[in-house]
Amino acid sequence: NLSSKIKLLGKLPNNKIPFDDISLLFNCSISEGSSNSILESLTFGKPVVASDNEGNREILSESGFGRIYKNNEVDSAVEQIEYFYKLDDDSISNIANEAKKFINTNYNKELMINEYYDYFQGLDCKIKT
């Protein structure tokens, strides 16, 4: 029975999520682009269970550190949470390492700056360097 083992913190502003104190991030946004809370959670090496939307699929598809549940289906959400809950400590540690590696490879500061730079170059804007 998950309800006796899970403490739900409710809706929190992104800057108030206690990443050091959570075991898992549960994201239930019906519609979203790239979720900052998911990216931040992965930076801290925390697994993610998220609703099925384009932004969440883009970040979590084919990853071992995130699971997508079917929108408006409680059983699907519970199944994905249970998946992580049943893992042993070594598996959770591996997930944490993979999540951090994913963020460092795909969302590092230099990469993001270069992608924005390239985007604005494509708009034929003058960029001061």
DOBALUM-191651 format. One record per residue (C-alpha): residue number from 1; x, y, z. Coordinates in steps of 0.5 Angstrom, whole numbers. Layout:
# DOBALUM-191651
[NUM; [X; Y; Z]]
...
This chain:
# DOBALUM-191651
[1; [0; 0; 0]]
[2; [4; 6; -3]]
[3; [0; 11; 2]]
[4; [3; 9; 8]]
[5; [10; 10; 5]]
[6; [9; 16; 1]]
[7; [9; 23; 3]]
[8; [6; 28; -2]]
[9; [8; 35; -1]]
[10; [3; 38; -6]]
[11; [4; 43; -11]]
[12; [10; 47; -10]]
[13; [13; 53; -14]]
[14; [19; 50; -17]]
[15; [24; 54; -13]]
[16; [21; 51; -7]]
[17; [22; 43; -9]]
[18; [27; 40; -3]]
[19; [31; 36; -8]]
[20; [35; 34; -3]]
[21; [30; 31; 1]]
[22; [26; 27; -4]]
[23; [26; 20; -7]]
[24; [22; 22; -13]]
[25; [19; 27; -17]]
[26; [12; 26; -19]]
[27; [10; 31; -25]]
[28; [3; 31; -27]]
[29; [3; 37; -32]]
[30; [-2; 36; -37]]
[31; [1; 40; -42]]
[32; [8; 43; -42]]
[33; [15; 44; -46]]
[34; [21; 42; -42]]
[35; [20; 42; -35]]
[36; [25; 46; -31]]
[37; [22; 41; -25]]
[38; [24; 35; -28]]
[39; [31; 38; -31]]
[40; [32; 40; -24]]
[41; [30; 33; -21]]
[42; [35; 30; -26]]
[43; [41; 34; -24]]
[44; [40; 32; -17]]
[45; [40; 25; -19]]
[46; [32; 24; -17]]
[47; [28; 19; -21]]
[48; [22; 22; -25]]
[49; [15; 20; -26]]
[50; [11; 24; -30]]
[51; [5; 25; -34]]
[52; [4; 24; -42]]
[53; [5; 30; -45]]
[54; [10; 32; -51]]
[55; [15; 36; -46]]
[56; [16; 30; -41]]
[57; [16; 25; -47]]
[58; [22; 29; -50]]
[59; [26; 29; -44]]
[60; [24; 22; -41]]
[61; [23; 18; -47]]
[62; [28; 12; -47]]
[63; [31; 13; -41]]
[64; [32; 9; -34]]
[65; [31; 15; -30]]
[66; [24; 17; -32]]
[67; [17; 14; -33]]
[68; [11; 16; -36]]
[69; [4; 15; -34]]
[70; [-2; 15; -38]]
[71; [-6; 22; -36]]
[72; [-12; 21; -32]]
[73; [-11; 14; -30]]
[74; [-9; 13; -23]]
[75; [-7; 6; -24]]
[76; [-2; 8; -29]]
[77; [1; 13; -24]]
[78; [1; 8; -18]]
[79; [4; 3; -23]]
[80; [10; 8; -25]]
[81; [11; 10; -18]]
[82; [11; 3; -15]]
[83; [17; 1; -21]]
[84; [22; 6; -17]]
[85; [19; 4; -10]]
[86; [21; -3; -11]]
[87; [28; -2; -14]]
[88; [34; -4; -9]]
[89; [39; 1; -7]]
[90; [44; 0; -13]]
[91; [39; 1; -18]]
[92; [37; 7; -15]]
[93; [44; 9; -15]]
[94; [45; 7; -22]]
[95; [39; 11; -24]]
[96; [42; 17; -20]]
[97; [48; 17; -24]]
[98; [45; 16; -31]]
[99; [40; 22; -29]]
[100; [46; 27; -28]]
[101; [50; 24; -34]]
[102; [44; 26; -38]]
[103; [43; 33; -36]]
[104; [51; 34; -36]]
[105; [51; 31; -43]]
[106; [44; 35; -46]]
[107; [43; 41; -42]]
[108; [50; 44; -40]]
[109; [51; 51; -40]]
[110; [55; 51; -46]]
[111; [51; 47; -50]]
[112; [45; 51; -48]]
[113; [48; 58; -50]]
[114; [51; 55; -56]]
[115; [44; 53; -58]]
[116; [41; 60; -57]]
[117; [46; 63; -60]]
[118; [45; 59; -67]]
[119; [38; 60; -66]]
[120; [38; 67; -66]]
[121; [43; 67; -72]]
[122; [38; 64; -76]]
[123; [33; 69; -74]]
[124; [38; 74; -78]]
[125; [39; 78; -72]]
[126; [45; 82; -70]]
[127; [48; 79; -64]]
[128; [54; 83; -60]]
[129; [60; 78; -58]]
